[in-house]
Amino acid sequence: MTQQLQFPEPVQGVVDQAAGEAAKQVGIARATENTDVDWATACRAAIEVMARRGVPFQAADLIAEGLVDEPDHTARWGAAFNAAARAGLIEEAGFVKSKRATVHKSICKQWTGSASPQTEAAA
């Protein structure tokens, strides 16, 4: 098994973190504005259910639990989880291999419910 080369921090002049973050935000905004409202609502409700359980979870768990169907495009997941995290509902809990067969166990974020979740009105 080969290991990926890891650097403790970005090599100066190679990685433009600001440009990367800007591109991420543009992509998230595009995914959000193109997401079906019914799916977004169902996904948010599913994230809330999993967050209340107090155990780490990933997108595949929402599907396995029958809480939401696959979106029309995988980019919708990132936008949904990002919005829930910004609202204070969930927090990152590390990276794990995805349980979704379609992504061949690639690395994905794992989430947990926030210790003190905010309501939409407070967010």
Secondary structure, DSSP 8 states (H G I E B T S, - for coil): -------SS--TTT--HHHHHHHHHHHHHHHHHTS-HHHHHHHHHHHHHHHHHTS-B-HHHHHHTTS----SSTHHHHHHHHHHHHTTSEEEEEEEE---GGGTT-EEEEEEE-SS---TTT-
